[in-house]
């Protein structure tokens, strides 16, 4: 779906995640984070991201070797002090062309039945976000046009019974639609810089919420005015997820 040509009547969404949907060792695996990068101009945002990554590897031979070997740099391999330079560059030159959706699941409150099929859980969380947060708060919400979603294929559960594209179209384009059509496809994150950006952001918010990483306070703050709904979308019964930004 996500070709080189971009359509002015289309919102493009790039998705990755951090953490796990699990009931195992919750003291160390409490939160699961989905990051979604929304843009109506992926060419511009991709160019900004690539430029800053290129500048970084020119100054760091180890990261250059890493990039040559793995074809990408993962968010978990960078410090938040390194990431903030990338985020600042994107928002300094393209803040009007981007919005974030960040969903956080607190595994402490999940029931076994809710998470027995991870693909179904993931799809349900994304659908609820679109139906609630995106519908009410997104600057891209028009009720028409298309929404094209690109996800990291490594996050697709094997033998998944529930197809995200079909599910979203059933739920959100027929009655009280938020768009005309959803399209969802999957790629290796090595092939799409904006899925890599979603990985960076998912890791940043995961470090902040799960690990209480001090440096992440600044990288989270830089995104706060660009979060759909001005906060993370708290997918827990207690609604007590707090960002560590003080």
C-alpha positions as CSV (number, residue, x, y, z in Angstrom):
1,X,0.0,0.0,0.0
2,X,2.7,2.5,1.0
3,X,4.3,3.3,-2.3
4,X,6.4,6.2,-3.3
5,X,3.5,8.4,-4.3
6,X,1.6,10.1,-1.5
7,X,-2.1,11.1,-1.6
8,X,-3.2,14.4,-0.1
9,X,-6.4,12.6,0.9
10,X,-4.6,9.9,2.9
11,X,-3.2,9.8,6.4
12,X,-0.2,7.5,6.7
13,X,0.4,5.7,10.0
14,X,3.7,3.9,10.9
15,X,3.5,1.5,13.8
16,X,5.9,-0.4,16.1
17,X,5.8,-1.6,19.7
18,X,7.9,-2.1,22.8
19,X,7.5,-4.5,25.8
20,X,5.2,-7.5,25.8
21,X,1.6,-8.6,26.2
22,X,2.1,-11.1,29.0
23,X,1.2,-12.3,32.5
24,X,4.7,-13.6,33.1
25,X,7.1,-11.8,35.5
26,X,4.9,-8.7,35.6
27,X,7.2,-6.9,38.0
28,X,9.7,-6.6,35.0
29,X,7.2,-6.7,32.1
30,X,4.3,-4.6,33.3
31,X,3.8,-2.3,30.3
32,X,3.3,-2.8,26.6
33,X,3.6,0.2,24.4
34,X,2.3,0.8,20.8
35,X,3.7,3.9,19.0
36,X,2.0,5.3,15.9
37,X,3.5,8.0,13.8
38,X,0.7,9.8,11.9
39,X,1.6,12.1,8.9
40,X,0.1,13.5,5.8
41,X,3.6,14.0,4.4
42,X,5.7,10.9,4.9
43,X,8.3,12.0,2.3
44,X,9.1,15.1,4.4
45,X,9.2,13.3,7.7
46,X,11.3,10.4,6.3
47,X,13.8,12.9,4.8
48,X,14.2,14.6,8.2
49,X,14.7,11.3,10.0
50,X,17.2,10.0,7.5
51,X,19.2,13.2,7.5
52,X,19.8,13.1,11.3
53,X,20.6,9.4,11.3
54,X,23.2,10.0,8.5
55,X,24.8,12.8,10.6
56,X,24.9,10.6,13.6
57,X,26.7,7.6,11.9
58,X,29.2,9.9,10.3
59,X,30.4,10.9,13.8
60,X,30.2,7.3,15.2
61,X,32.0,4.5,13.4
62,X,30.5,1.9,15.7
63,X,27.0,2.9,14.8
64,X,28.0,3.1,11.1
65,X,29.2,-0.6,11.3
66,X,26.0,-1.5,13.1
67,X,23.9,0.1,10.4
68,X,25.9,-1.7,7.6
69,X,25.5,-5.0,9.4
70,X,21.9,-4.8,10.5
71,X,20.5,-2.4,7.8
72,X,18.9,-0.4,10.7
73,X,19.6,1.0,14.1
74,X,17.0,0.0,16.8
75,X,15.7,2.4,19.3
76,X,17.0,0.3,22.2
77,X,20.5,0.7,20.8
78,X,20.5,4.5,21.2
79,X,20.5,6.6,24.4
80,X,17.7,9.1,24.9
81,X,20.4,11.9,24.6
82,X,21.1,10.6,21.1
83,X,17.4,10.3,20.2
84,X,16.5,13.8,21.4
85,X,18.7,15.3,18.6
86,X,16.7,13.3,16.0
87,X,13.3,14.2,17.6
88,X,14.2,17.9,17.8
89,X,15.3,18.0,14.2
90,X,12.0,16.4,13.0
91,X,9.8,18.7,15.1
92,X,11.9,21.8,14.3
93,X,11.2,21.4,10.6
94,X,8.1,19.2,10.4
95,X,5.9,19.7,13.5
96,X,2.9,20.6,11.4
97,X,3.3,17.3,9.4
98,X,3.3,14.8,12.3
99,X,1.2,13.5,15.2
100,X,1.8,10.7,17.7
101,X,-0.6,8.1,19.0
102,X,0.9,6.2,22.0
103,X,-1.1,3.3,23.5
104,X,0.0,1.8,26.8
105,X,-1.3,-1.5,28.2
106,X,-0.8,-2.3,31.9
107,X,-0.4,-6.0,32.1
108,X,-1.2,-6.0,35.8
109,X,-4.9,-5.5,35.0
110,X,-5.2,-7.8,32.0
111,X,-7.2,-11.1,32.2
112,X,-5.9,-14.3,30.7
113,X,-8.7,-14.4,28.2
114,X,-8.0,-10.9,27.0
115,X,-4.4,-11.7,26.1
116,X,-4.7,-15.3,25.0
117,X,-4.6,-14.2,21.3
118,X,-2.0,-11.4,21.1
119,X,-3.0,-10.4,17.5
120,X,-6.6,-10.0,18.6
121,X,-5.6,-8.0,21.6
122,X,-3.3,-5.7,19.5
123,X,-6.0,-5.2,16.9
124,X,-8.7,-4.4,19.6
125,X,-6.4,-1.9,21.3
126,X,-5.7,-0.1,18.0
127,X,-9.4,-0.1,17.1
128,X,-10.4,1.4,20.5
129,X,-7.7,4.1,20.1
130,X,-9.1,5.1,16.7
131,X,-12.7,5.0,17.8
132,X,-12.1,7.0,20.9
133,X,-8.9,9.1,20.9
134,X,-8.3,9.6,17.2
135,X,-12.0,10.3,16.5
136,X,-12.2,13.0,19.2
137,X,-8.7,14.6,19.2
138,X,-6.7,14.0,16.0
139,X,-5.8,16.9,13.8
140,X,-6.2,14.5,10.9
141,X,-9.7,13.4,11.7
142,X,-12.0,14.3,8.8
143,X,-14.5,11.3,8.5
144,X,-13.4,10.7,4.9
145,X,-10.3,9.8,2.9
146,X,-8.1,6.8,3.6
147,X,-5.9,5.7,6.5
148,X,-2.9,3.6,5.5
149,X,-1.2,1.7,8.2
150,X,2.3,0.1,7.9
151,X,3.4,-2.2,10.7
152,X,6.7,-4.0,11.5
153,X,6.1,-7.6,10.3
154,X,8.0,-9.0,13.3
155,X,5.1,-7.9,15.4
156,X,2.6,-10.1,13.6
157,X,1.5,-13.1,15.6
158,X,2.0,-16.4,13.7
159,X,-1.4,-17.9,12.5
160,X,-3.3,-14.7,13.5
161,X,-7.0,-15.2,13.0
162,X,-7.9,-11.5,13.0
163,X,-6.8,-9.3,10.1
164,X,-6.3,-5.7,11.2
165,X,-7.4,-4.1,7.9
166,X,-10.7,-6.1,7.8
167,X,-11.4,-5.5,11.5
168,X,-10.9,-1.7,11.3
169,X,-13.0,-1.4,8.2
170,X,-15.8,-3.4,9.8
171,X,-15.7,-1.3,13.0
172,X,-14.9,2.2,11.8
173,X,-15.9,2.8,8.1
174,X,-19.6,1.7,8.0
175,X,-21.5,3.4,10.8
176,X,-20.2,6.8,12.0
177,X,-17.0,6.4,9.9
178,X,-13.7,8.0,10.7
179,X,-12.5,7.5,7.2
180,X,-13.6,5.9,3.9
181,X,-11.1,3.0,4.0
182,X,-8.4,1.5,6.1
183,X,-5.5,-0.3,4.5
184,X,-3.0,-2.2,6.6
185,X,0.2,-3.8,5.4
186,X,3.4,-5.2,7.0
187,X,7.1,-4.7,6.2
188,X,10.5,-5.5,7.7
189,X,11.4,-2.3,9.6
190,X,14.7,-2.3,7.7
191,X,12.8,-1.3,4.6
192,X,10.9,1.7,6.1
193,X,12.5,4.6,8.0
194,X,9.3,5.7,9.5
195,X,8.6,2.3,11.1
196,X,12.1,2.7,12.5
197,X,11.0,6.1,13.9
198,X,8.0,4.4,15.5
199,X,10.4,1.9,17.1
200,X,12.5,4.7,18.5
201,X,9.4,6.4,20.0
202,X,7.9,3.2,21.4
203,X,11.2,2.5,23.1
204,X,11.4,6.0,24.5
205,X,7.9,5.8,26.1
206,X,8.6,2.3,27.3
207,X,11.9,3.4,29.0
208,X,10.0,6.3,30.6
209,X,7.0,4.3,31.9
210,X,8.5,0.8,32.6
211,X,12.1,1.7,33.4
212,X,11.7,5.2,34.9
213,X,14.7,6.2,32.7
214,X,15.6,9.8,33.7
215,X,16.9,10.9,30.4
216,X,13.6,9.9,28.7
217,X,11.8,12.6,30.6
218,X,13.2,15.1,28.1
219,X,12.5,13.0,25.0
220,X,8.9,12.4,26.2
221,X,8.4,16.1,26.9
222,X,9.5,17.1,23.4
223,X,6.6,15.0,22.0
224,X,3.9,16.0,24.5
225,X,2.3,18.8,22.3
226,X,2.2,16.3,19.4
227,X,0.4,13.5,21.2
228,X,-3.1,12.8,20.0
229,X,-5.3,13.6,23.0
230,X,-2.3,15.3,24.7
231,X,-1.4,12.2,26.6
232,X,-0.8,8.5,26.2
233,X,-3.9,6.4,25.6
234,X,-4.1,4.5,28.9
235,X,-5.4,1.0,28.3
236,X,-5.8,-0.1,31.9
237,X,-8.7,-0.5,34.3
238,X,-7.3,1.9,36.9
239,X,-6.3,4.6,34.3
240,X,-3.3,5.3,36.5
241,X,-0.4,5.3,34.0
242,X,1.8,8.3,34.6
243,X,4.6,9.6,32.5
244,X,7.8,10.4,34.3
245,X,8.5,13.9,33.1
246,X,9.2,15.9,36.2
